[in-house]
Protein backbone atom coordinates (compact mmCIF):
# COMPACT_ATOMS: atom_id res chain seq x y z
CA UNK A 1 0.00 0.00 0.00
CA UNK A 2 1.52 3.26 -1.07
CA UNK A 3 0.93 6.59 0.54
CA UNK A 4 1.08 9.71 -1.54
CA UNK A 5 1.86 12.99 0.08
CA UNK A 6 0.13 15.95 -1.41
CA UNK A 7 2.63 18.77 -1.51
CA UNK A 8 0.94 22.10 -2.11
CA UNK A 9 2.29 24.06 -5.00
CA UNK A 10 3.76 27.43 -4.10
CA UNK A 11 1.46 30.25 -4.92
CA UNK A 12 2.79 32.99 -7.13
CA UNK A 13 2.44 36.44 -5.65
CA UNK A 14 1.30 39.17 -7.92
CA UNK A 15 4.02 41.72 -8.33
CA UNK A 16 2.76 43.43 -11.42
CA UNK A 17 2.32 46.74 -9.65
CA UNK A 18 5.82 46.91 -8.19
CA UNK A 19 7.67 47.94 -11.39
CA UNK A 20 5.21 50.78 -11.89
CA UNK A 21 5.61 51.96 -8.30
CA UNK A 22 9.39 51.67 -8.57
CA UNK A 23 9.41 53.70 -11.77
CA UNK A 24 7.23 56.39 -10.21
CA UNK A 25 9.53 56.50 -7.18
CA UNK A 26 12.60 56.93 -9.39
CA UNK A 27 10.87 59.70 -11.35
CA UNK A 28 9.95 61.42 -8.10
CA UNK A 29 13.52 61.28 -6.82
CA UNK A 30 14.84 62.62 -10.12
CA UNK A 31 12.37 65.51 -10.11
CA UNK A 32 13.34 66.44 -6.54
CA UNK A 33 17.09 65.90 -6.64
CA UNK A 34 18.20 67.02 -10.13
CA UNK A 35 17.15 70.71 -9.71
CA UNK A 36 19.05 70.79 -6.41
CA UNK A 37 22.17 69.49 -8.15
CA UNK A 38 21.84 72.24 -10.76
CA UNK A 39 21.70 74.88 -8.02
CA UNK A 40 24.72 73.40 -6.22
CA UNK A 41 26.73 73.30 -9.46
CA UNK A 42 25.80 76.89 -10.30
CA UNK A 43 27.00 78.02 -6.87
CA UNK A 44 30.59 77.13 -7.82
CA UNK A 45 30.50 79.24 -10.97
CA UNK A 46 33.13 81.91 -11.50
CA UNK A 47 30.91 83.95 -13.81
CA UNK A 48 28.83 86.98 -13.00
CA UNK A 49 25.45 85.46 -13.93
CA UNK A 50 23.55 82.43 -12.77
CA UNK A 51 23.89 79.75 -15.44
CA UNK A 52 24.33 76.02 -15.97
CA UNK A 53 26.78 74.56 -16.73
CA UNK A 54 29.05 77.04 -14.90
CA UNK A 55 31.78 78.84 -16.81
CA UNK A 56 34.60 77.84 -14.42
CA UNK A 57 35.12 76.70 -10.85
CA UNK A 58 35.25 79.35 -8.11
CA UNK A 59 34.37 79.81 -4.45
CA UNK A 60 34.02 83.58 -4.58
CA UNK A 61 30.23 83.58 -4.37
CA UNK A 62 30.30 81.67 -1.09
CA UNK A 63 32.45 84.39 0.39
CA UNK A 64 30.13 87.00 -1.06
CA UNK A 65 27.07 85.30 0.46
CA UNK A 66 28.66 85.04 3.92
CA UNK A 67 29.79 88.68 3.84
CA UNK A 68 26.44 90.00 2.55
CA UNK A 69 24.96 91.73 5.60
CA UNK A 70 21.25 91.46 4.67
CA UNK A 71 21.58 87.67 4.40
CA UNK A 72 23.45 87.32 7.67
CA UNK A 73 21.03 89.59 9.52
CA UNK A 74 18.05 87.69 8.08
CA UNK A 75 19.72 84.37 8.98
CA UNK A 76 20.00 85.38 12.62
CA UNK A 77 16.40 86.62 12.60
CA UNK A 78 15.12 83.39 11.04
CA UNK A 79 17.02 81.22 13.52
CA UNK A 80 15.79 83.27 16.49
CA UNK A 81 12.21 83.19 15.27
CA UNK A 82 12.28 79.45 14.49
CA UNK A 83 13.74 78.51 17.88
CA UNK A 84 11.26 80.60 19.88
CA UNK A 85 8.27 79.50 17.79
CA UNK A 86 9.31 75.85 18.13
CA UNK A 87 9.65 76.13 21.91
CA UNK A 88 6.26 77.83 22.27
CA UNK A 89 4.61 75.27 20.00
CA UNK A 90 6.02 72.43 22.09
CA UNK A 91 4.99 74.09 25.36
CA UNK A 92 1.42 74.32 24.06
CA UNK A 93 1.29 71.19 21.91
CA UNK A 94 2.78 68.57 24.24
CA UNK A 95 0.27 69.11 27.10
CA UNK A 96 -2.52 69.30 24.51
CA UNK A 97 -1.42 65.97 23.02
CA UNK A 98 -1.33 64.42 26.51
CA UNK A 99 -4.83 65.66 27.27
CA UNK A 100 -6.23 64.49 23.94
CA UNK A 101 -4.56 61.08 24.15
CA UNK A 102 -5.05 60.24 27.81
CA UNK A 103 -8.56 61.57 28.52
CA UNK A 104 -12.08 61.50 27.11
CA UNK A 105 -14.27 64.56 27.40
CA UNK A 106 -17.17 66.18 25.62
CA UNK A 107 -16.08 67.97 22.46
CA UNK A 108 -12.76 66.13 22.21
CA UNK A 109 -13.02 65.86 18.44
CA UNK A 110 -13.79 69.56 18.13
CA UNK A 111 -10.79 70.49 20.28
CA UNK A 112 -8.52 68.20 18.27
CA UNK A 113 -9.76 69.74 15.04
CA UNK A 114 -9.12 73.19 16.46
CA UNK A 115 -5.47 72.36 17.18
CA UNK A 116 -5.02 70.91 13.68
CA UNK A 117 -6.89 73.70 11.87
CA UNK A 118 -3.75 75.75 10.99
CA UNK A 119 -2.85 72.95 8.55
CA UNK A 120 -6.11 73.52 6.69
CA UNK A 121 -6.40 77.31 6.64
CA UNK A 122 -4.19 78.88 3.92
CA UNK A 123 -1.19 80.71 5.32
CA UNK A 124 -2.02 83.83 3.30
CA UNK A 125 -5.37 84.04 5.08
CA UNK A 126 -3.71 83.59 8.48
CA UNK A 127 -1.08 86.19 7.64
CA UNK A 128 -3.65 88.74 6.50
CA UNK A 129 -5.75 88.18 9.64
CA UNK A 130 -2.72 88.59 11.90
CA UNK A 131 -1.65 91.72 10.06
CA UNK A 132 -5.09 93.31 10.46
CA UNK A 133 -5.53 92.34 14.12
CA UNK A 134 -2.01 92.62 15.55
CA UNK A 135 -0.03 95.07 13.43
CA UNK A 136 -2.73 97.36 12.05
CA UNK A 137 -5.17 96.97 14.94
CA UNK A 138 -3.03 96.69 18.09
CA UNK A 139 0.21 98.14 16.74
CA UNK A 140 2.36 95.21 17.82
CA UNK A 141 5.84 94.75 16.44
CA UNK A 142 6.61 92.70 13.36
CA UNK A 143 8.53 90.13 15.41
CA UNK A 144 5.59 89.61 17.79
CA UNK A 145 3.17 89.09 14.91
CA UNK A 146 5.55 86.67 13.22
CA UNK A 147 6.10 84.78 16.47
CA UNK A 148 2.35 84.39 17.01
CA UNK A 149 1.81 83.34 13.40
CA UNK A 150 4.66 80.83 13.32
CA UNK A 151 3.67 79.37 16.68
CA UNK A 152 0.10 78.84 15.48
CA UNK A 153 1.47 77.25 12.32
CA UNK A 154 3.69 74.84 14.28
CA UNK A 155 1.23 73.73 16.98
CA UNK A 156 -0.33 71.03 14.74
CA UNK A 157 3.10 69.42 14.30
CA UNK A 158 3.63 69.29 18.05
CA UNK A 159 0.16 67.89 18.72
CA UNK A 160 0.11 65.38 15.87
CA UNK A 161 3.66 64.05 16.11
CA UNK A 162 3.77 63.94 19.91
CA UNK A 163 0.33 62.33 19.98
CA UNK A 164 1.53 59.66 17.54
CA UNK A 165 4.49 58.85 19.77
CA UNK A 166 2.22 58.78 22.82
CA UNK A 167 -0.24 56.42 21.14
CA UNK A 168 2.56 53.88 20.67
CA UNK A 169 3.53 53.99 24.35
CA UNK A 170 2.09 51.49 26.82
CA UNK A 171 -0.20 53.35 29.27
CA UNK A 172 0.17 50.52 31.81
CA UNK A 173 3.76 51.63 32.42
CA UNK A 174 2.48 54.89 33.88
CA UNK A 175 -0.12 53.03 35.92
CA UNK A 176 2.59 50.74 37.27
CA UNK A 177 4.68 53.74 38.32
CA UNK A 178 1.71 55.26 40.13
CA UNK A 179 1.01 51.92 41.77
CA UNK A 180 4.55 51.88 43.13
CA UNK A 181 3.95 55.21 44.85
CA UNK A 182 5.28 57.73 42.33
CA UNK A 183 3.49 61.06 42.28
CA UNK A 184 2.14 62.74 39.13
CA UNK A 185 5.23 64.90 38.61
CA UNK A 186 7.56 61.92 39.16
CA UNK A 187 5.56 59.80 36.72
CA UNK A 188 5.70 62.53 34.08
CA UNK A 189 9.43 63.21 34.38
CA UNK A 190 10.58 59.60 34.85
CA UNK A 191 8.14 57.66 32.65
CA UNK A 192 6.00 59.79 30.35
CA UNK A 193 8.67 62.25 29.22
CA UNK A 194 11.18 59.53 28.16
CA UNK A 195 8.39 57.84 26.22
CA UNK A 196 7.63 61.13 24.49
CA UNK A 197 11.25 61.95 23.67
CA UNK A 198 11.21 60.62 20.07
CA UNK A 199 7.99 62.48 19.36
CA UNK A 200 9.23 65.71 20.91
CA UNK A 201 12.52 65.53 18.97
CA UNK A 202 10.76 64.86 15.68
CA UNK A 203 8.20 67.60 16.33
CA UNK A 204 11.00 70.04 17.14
CA UNK A 205 12.88 69.16 13.94
CA UNK A 206 9.81 69.48 11.73
CA UNK A 207 8.73 72.68 13.44
CA UNK A 208 12.13 74.35 13.17
CA UNK A 209 12.49 73.51 9.47
CA UNK A 210 8.92 74.62 8.74
CA UNK A 211 9.37 77.95 10.51
CA UNK A 212 12.83 78.61 9.07
CA UNK A 213 11.70 77.99 5.48
CA UNK A 214 8.31 79.69 5.72
CA UNK A 215 7.63 82.27 3.01
CA UNK A 216 3.88 83.17 2.73
CA UNK A 217 3.33 84.08 6.38
CA UNK A 218 6.69 85.81 6.73
CA UNK A 219 6.20 87.72 3.49
CA UNK A 220 2.96 89.27 4.72
CA UNK A 221 4.16 90.12 8.23
CA UNK A 222 7.75 91.24 7.63
CA UNK A 223 8.80 94.80 8.36
CA UNK A 224 11.67 97.11 7.57
CA UNK A 225 13.60 96.19 10.70
CA UNK A 226 12.91 92.44 10.65
CA UNK A 227 13.05 90.04 7.71
CA UNK A 228 13.54 86.29 7.50
CA UNK A 229 16.17 84.66 5.30
CA UNK A 230 13.77 83.11 2.71
CA UNK A 231 12.08 86.47 2.20
CA UNK A 232 15.43 88.24 1.98
CA UNK A 233 16.61 85.72 -0.63
CA UNK A 234 13.38 86.19 -2.57
CA UNK A 235 13.90 89.96 -2.59
CA UNK A 236 17.48 89.48 -3.77
CA UNK A 237 16.41 87.27 -6.70
CA UNK A 238 14.06 90.00 -7.88
CA UNK A 239 16.94 92.50 -8.05
CA UNK A 240 20.00 90.44 -9.01
CA UNK A 241 20.71 87.33 -11.04
CA UNK A 242 24.16 86.26 -9.91
CA UNK A 243 25.31 82.93 -8.37
CA UNK A 244 25.32 84.35 -4.83
CA UNK A 245 21.75 83.19 -4.30
CA UNK A 246 22.79 79.67 -5.38
CA UNK A 247 25.76 79.80 -3.01
CA UNK A 248 23.52 80.79 -0.10
CA UNK A 249 21.10 77.99 -0.97
CA UNK A 250 23.98 75.51 -1.05
CA UNK A 251 25.17 76.66 2.39
CA UNK A 252 21.67 76.16 3.80
CA UNK A 253 21.54 72.69 2.21
CA UNK A 254 24.92 71.78 3.72
CA UNK A 255 23.82 73.00 7.16
CA UNK A 256 20.63 70.93 6.84
CA UNK A 257 22.66 67.81 6.02
CA UNK A 258 24.92 68.38 9.03
CA UNK A 259 21.88 68.95 11.23
CA UNK A 260 20.28 65.73 9.96
CA UNK A 261 23.53 63.81 10.55
CA UNK A 262 23.70 65.02 14.15
CA UNK A 263 20.05 64.06 14.69
CA UNK A 264 20.69 60.60 13.25
CA UNK A 265 23.71 60.08 15.51
CA UNK A 266 21.95 61.41 18.60
CA UNK A 267 18.52 59.80 18.27
CA UNK A 268 18.20 57.94 14.97
CA UNK A 269 15.75 58.54 12.16
CA UNK A 270 14.00 55.21 12.78
CA UNK A 271 13.28 56.32 16.35
CA UNK A 272 12.36 59.86 15.40
CA UNK A 273 10.05 59.23 12.46
CA UNK A 274 9.12 55.59 12.91
CA UNK A 275 5.78 56.08 14.61
CA UNK A 276 4.49 59.26 13.01
CA UNK A 277 2.39 57.59 10.33
CA UNK A 278 1.24 54.62 12.44
N, C-alpha and C positions, 0 to 999 in steps of 0.2 A: 504494500500500500504506500503510495507516494503522497507526500504532502507538498503542496505548492504554496509558496509564500507570495502574497500579492504585495509587491513593492510599488507604492504610489509614485507616479511620475512627477517630477518637479514641475511646478507651475511657473510659467513664464510671466514675469512682471512687465507690465506695460510701461515703457520708458519713452514713448513717442514724444511726450511733451518736454522732456529734459533738454534735447538739443535746441529747441526753440527758446526755452528759458535761458539756457546758457548763452545763446547768441544775443538775446536781448540784454543780458547782464554785461556782456562784453561791449556792446554798443553803448550802454549807459556809462560804463567806465571810460570809454574813449571820449564820449561827449563831455564828461566832467574833467578828465585829466589833461587832454591835449591842449585846450585853451590855457590852462595853467602853465604848461610847459612853454607855450609861446610867450607868455608874459615873463617867465623867468629868463628865457633866452634873450628877450628884448632888453631886460634890465642890465645885461652885460655889454650892451652896445656902446661903441665909442663915438657914434654919430650924435647929431644934434636933434634928431627927430625920432619918434617912436616908429620902428619898422621891424619887419621880420622877413628874411633872416638879417641879423645885425651886420653892420658894415665891418666892424672889427671888435676885438675883445678889449674891454676896459672896465675898471671899477670906479670910475670917477663919479658916476651917478649915485652910487651908494653913499659916497662921501657928501655929495650934494644934498641927498635926502636927509642924512643925519644932521647936517648943519643948517637945514632949512627951518627957521624958527617957528613958522606957523604949524608945521607938521609936529615938531617936538612939543610945542605947547598944547596942541590938540591931542597928542598921544597921552600926555600926563592927565589931561582933563577926562579923556575916555576911560583911562585906567581907574582914576578916582571915582568916576561915576559908576562904572561897572562893579567895582568892589563894594561900594556903599549900597547900591541897588540889590546886589546879590545877598548881602548880609541882611538887609531889611526883608527881602523876599523869604529868606530862610526863617527869620524870626517869626514872620507871620504864617508862612506855609507849613512848617513842621508841626506846630501845635494844631493847626487846622487839619492836617492829615491824620494826626493822632485822634482827634475828636471824631472825624468822619469814619475812621477805620475801626475804632474801639467802642463806639457807642451808637445806639439807635435812638433817634428822636424825631418828633414830628417836623416835617419839612426838610429832612436830611437831603433828599434829592435836589430840592431847590437851592439849598446852601451850597452843595457840591457844584451845581451848575453855575452859581454865582462866582465861585472861585475860579472856574474854568472859562468864564465868559470872555476874558481878554484875548483868548485864542480865536474867538469867533468874530468879535468886533474888529473891523479894519483899523489899522494903526493910524491912518489919516484922520478917521473920525475921532479916535481917542485924542490925538494930538490937537485937533481943532477945538475939541471940548475943553481940554486942559488950558489951551491958550486963552480961550474966552473967559473961563472961570478963574484961573489963577493969575495969569499975567495981565490980561486986560481988565478983569474984574477986581481982583484983590491986590494987584501990583506986586506980586511976589517976584523973586529973582528968577532968571533963566535956569540956574542950577537947581533951584527948588522944584520948579515945574518939571524939569527933566528927571529929577530923582523920583518924584511921585509917579510920573509916567512910566519910567523904566521899572520901578518896583511893581506897579500894577501889571506890567507886561510879563514879569518874571514869576509872579506868584503861582500861576498855573503849573510851571515847571516844578516848583518846590512841592506843591500839593500832589501833583500826579506822580512824580518820580519817587518821592518819599513814601507816598501811599502804596506804590507798587512794591517797594522794598519791605514795607511793614506787612503787607498782605502775605508775603512769603515767610515771615517769621512765625514761630510757634507761640501762640498766646499763653500756652500752659507753662512756658518758662517763666513768664512774669508772675503767674499765679503761684508757681512753686517758690519763687523768691519771697512773695508776700506771706506764703505759708510758713516760711522759715523765720519770719519776724522782721523782714526788711520793710522800712517805711516807704511811702510813695516816692520821695526824693531819691532814696537809695536804689529803689527798683529802676527808676528812670535813668540814673547816671551809670549804674552797674550792669543793667540788663537791656533796657529798651534802647538807650543811646548807642551801645555797640552794635545792636541789631540794625539800627538805622544808618550806621556809618556809610555803607556803600551807597544808599539812596541819597544821603546828604551830600556826599562827594560828587556823585553824578549830577545832582541837581545844581550844585555850585558850579560845576564845569559848564553845563549847558546854559545856565543863567549868565555867567560871565561872558561867554562867547556871544550869546544873543544880544546882550546889552552893548558889548564893545562894537559889534558889527551893525548895530541898528542904524538905519538911515531915515525911514519915513517919519518916525516920531521925533528924532533929533533934528531933522531938517525943519520941521514946523516950529519947534520950541527953542532953537538956538538963538543966541543974541550976539551982540558985537564983542562982548567980553568973554564969551564962553562958547566954544565950538568943539565938537567931537572930531576924531580923526577921519572917519568915513566921510563926513560932511565936508571937512577941509580938503580931502583928496578929491571929492566930487567938484568942489569949487575950482581946484587947481586944474583939473582936466578941461573945464570949460574955458580956461584962459591960456593954457600952454599945452603943447603936444610933444614934450620931450620924454626921454626914458626915465626921468626921475620918479614918475608915478609908478612905473613898473618896478623900479628898484625898491621903493617903499613897500609895494605889495609883496615883493619877494622877502623883504625883511620880516614882514608880518607873518608870512607863511613859514619862514624858518623859526620864528619865535613860537608859533603854534605847534610845530613839530617837536620842538624841545619841550614845550609844556606837556604835550601828549606823552612823550617819552618818560618824563618825570612821573606823570600820573600812572602810567603802566608799571613803572618800577615800584612806586609807592603802594598802589592798591591793586592794579590789574584791571584791564578792560573787561575781562569776563566777570569779575566781581562787581565792577561799576555798572555795566550796562546789561548784565545777564538777566535781571528780573524785570526790566522796565516794561517789556511787551508781553509779559506773562499774565 
